[in-house]
Amino acid sequence: QVQLVESGGGLVQAGGSLRLSCAASGRIFSIITMGWYRQAPEKQRELVASITSGGSTNYADSVKGRFTISRDNAKNTVYLQMNSLKPEDTAVYYCAAAMVVSLSLNDYWGQGTQVTVSS
């Protein structure tokens, strides 16, 4: 069974920092892309940042310069360092990964972790 397990969410004041982690486990052949999405109340889920196995990154315009995504391929883990947090960053953050499992490429999702930024 393949799992993505997130950690690191919580409550922080505006201007503060949080670091999210997401570890993939199970019978994984390879991980193509890992990323973070978020969903605020009554809003659609949106891409925050993604990173390929080669280290190429992509960020939403709203987080550029404040968030940094990184990845440890040996540990099948992706991180999201969030600095200068704003109240509008408040959302449930989901880890996602495109992985090859049993010769099939599929998207997998974590259970989500709440990030709340107070003003």
N, C-alpha and C positions, 0 to 999 in steps of 0.2 A: 504494500500500500504506500502510495506516494503522499507526502504531506509537506506543507509549507507552514512553518510555525513562526509567528511574529512576536516580537517583544519590544519594549522600550517606550510605549506610549505613556501618556499621563497628562497632568495639569501643569501648565507653566505660565508665567506672566509674559506679557508682550515684551519683546526684546530678548527673551531668553532662548535657550537651546534645548533640543532633544535629539537623541540618536535612536533610530529604529533599526532593528535587526530582523532578518528573516532567513531561517535555515531550511533548506530542502533536504528531505530524507526519503529513503526507500530505494527501490530497484531502478535507479536512474542511469540511463546510458550516457546522456549528455544534456547539458542545459544550454540552450541557445541564447535566450535573452531573459533577463530578470528586471523587474521594475516595481514601481510603487504607483498606486492609484489612490485617489481619495474621493469620498462622497460626503458632502455636507447635507444637513437636513433639507429636504425638498429640492435638492439639486441633483443633476446627473453625475455619475461617476466620471472622473476625469484623470487623465494621465498626469502624474507629477514628474516622474523621471524614469528613465530606463537605461540599461547598460548591456552591451553584448558581451559574449565570451571573450572577445578581443579587446574590450575596454572602451569601445565607442559609446558615448553618452548622449542623451537627449533630455531636455528639460522643458517643462512648461514655462512660458514667458513670465508667469506670475512668481516663479520661485528662482529664476536665474539670478546668480550672485548671492543667494542666501542658502540654498540647499545644495548638498553634494552627495551624489550616489557613488558607491564603490562596491567592489565585489571581491570575495576570496574564493577563487575557483576550487581550491583544494578542500575547502570546507563547505562548498555549495551554499554559500551565504552571501546575502546582499545587505548593504547598509544604506541608511539615509541619514546623513547629518543635516539637521535643520537648525539654522542660526537666524537671528533677528526675526523671530517668530511674530506673526501678527494675528489679531483676533480672526481675521478671515481665513487663516490656515486651519481653523478648527474644523475637524472632520474625522470620520473613520478612515484610517489608512489601511489599504489592502496591498499585500505583496502578491505579485503575479510572476509566473515563469512559463516560458515556452520550453518544454522538455521532451526529449525522446525517451519514452518508456515502452518497453516491449515492442521495439521497432516502429512505434507510432509517435508522431509529433502531436502534442496536445498542449493546451493552455491549462495551467493549474492556478488555483487561488488559495490564499490564506484566509483565516477566519476574520481578520480585521483587528485593528487596535485603535482605541480612541485617543485622539490628540485634542486637547482643549487649551486654547490660549486665551487668558483673561486680560481684559484691558485695564 
